[in-house]
């Protein structure tokens, strides 16, 4: 059985990345709320660390969405 390569369809990448950005921001906000409602210092530190990683991921996703939007504007050429 031979495998077929799927064509590279980037048409909805901007929307997918934006959804990931929105979800990450929501998770950061939920984590911040959880930090306010817990007295467990280890749990607070874990949430702080997660939000630091999320912030770094957001920076990368924002660069990626800009690249995809630019590519879309130039018809992916």
ZAMI-976173 format. One record per residue (C-alpha): residue in three letters; residue number from 1; x, y, z. Coordinates in Angstrom, 2 decimals, always signed. Each point is the difference from the previous one (the first is absolute). Layout:
ZAMI-976173
  aa   i    east   north      up
 ALA NUM       X       Y       Z
...
end
This chain:
ZAMI-976173
  aa   i    east   north      up
 UNK   1   +0.00   +0.00   +0.00
 UNK   2   +1.43   +3.37   -0.98
 UNK   3   -0.41   +3.12   +2.03
 UNK   4   -1.14   +3.25   -1.53
 UNK   5   +1.37   +3.26   +1.26
 UNK   6   -2.63   +2.47   +1.01
 UNK   7   +0.41   +3.35   -1.70
 UNK   8   +1.18   +2.82   +2.26
 UNK   9   -3.21   +1.89   +0.73
 UNK  10   +0.85   +3.11   +1.98
 UNK  11   -3.24   +1.88   -0.63
 UNK  12   -1.27   -0.31   +3.57
 UNK  13   +3.33   +0.21   +1.86
 UNK  14   -0.62   +3.58   +1.17
 UNK  15   -3.32   -1.01   +1.52
 UNK  16   +1.48   -3.11   +1.63
 UNK  17   +2.87   +1.96   +1.51
 UNK  18   -2.39   +2.70   +1.23
 UNK  19   -2.12   -2.67   +1.69
 UNK  20   +3.13   -1.33   +1.72
 UNK  21   +0.90   +3.52   +1.12
 UNK  22   -3.49   +0.54   +1.40
 UNK  23   +0.09   -3.34   +1.85
 UNK  24   +3.43   +0.73   +1.44
 UNK  25   -1.10   +3.42   +1.27
 UNK  26   -3.08   -1.57   +1.55
 UNK  27   +2.16   -2.61   +1.73
 UNK  28   +2.30   +2.72   +1.32
 UNK  29   -2.97   +1.86   +1.45
 UNK  30   -1.38   -3.16   +1.60
 UNK  31   +3.39   -0.75   +1.52
 UNK  32   +0.19   +3.54   +1.40
 UNK  33   -3.41   -0.47   +1.61
 UNK  34   +1.10   -3.33   +1.45
 UNK  35   +3.09   +1.65   +1.49
 UNK  36   -2.23   +2.45   +1.86
 UNK  37   -2.11   -2.81   +1.42
 UNK  38   +2.67   -2.36   +1.27
 UNK  39   +2.28   +0.13   +3.00
 UNK  40   +2.18   -2.83   -1.31
 UNK  41   +3.32   +1.69   -0.79
 UNK  42   +1.21   -2.85   -2.22
 UNK  43   -3.19   +0.13   -2.05
 UNK  44   +0.38   +3.78   -0.35
 UNK  45   +3.58   -0.37   -1.17
 UNK  46   -1.01   -2.71   -2.48
 UNK  47   -2.67   +2.33   -1.42
 UNK  48   +2.48   +2.89   -0.19
 UNK  49   +2.43   -2.24   -1.89
 UNK  50   -2.73   -1.19   -2.38
 UNK  51   -1.06   +3.57   -0.73
 UNK  52   +3.61   +0.96   -0.75
 UNK  53   +0.16   -2.82   -2.55
 UNK  54   -3.38   +1.03   -1.41
 UNK  55   +1.22   +3.58   -0.40
 UNK  56   +3.00   -1.25   -1.97
 UNK  57   -2.26   -2.17   -2.13
 UNK  58   -2.25   +3.00   -0.68
 UNK  59   +2.97   +1.97   -1.30
 UNK  60   +0.80   -2.80   -2.43
 UNK  61   -3.62   -0.40   -1.10
 UNK  62   -0.28   +3.75   -0.63
 UNK  63   +3.08   -0.10   -2.22
 UNK  64   -1.39   -3.04   -1.79
 UNK  65   -3.41   +1.60   -0.58
 UNK  66   +1.70   +3.08   -1.46
 UNK  67   +2.04   -2.19   -2.36
 UNK  68   -3.12   -1.91   -1.07
 UNK  69   -1.99   +3.21   -0.51
 UNK  70   +2.83   +1.43   -2.13
 UNK  71   +0.18   -3.22   -2.02
 UNK  72   -3.77   +0.09   -0.50
 UNK  73   +0.18   +3.62   -1.17
 UNK  74   +2.57   -1.05   -2.60
 UNK  75   -1.97   -3.07   -1.13
 UNK  76   +2.48   -2.34   +1.73
 UNK  77   +2.80   +0.81   -2.41
end
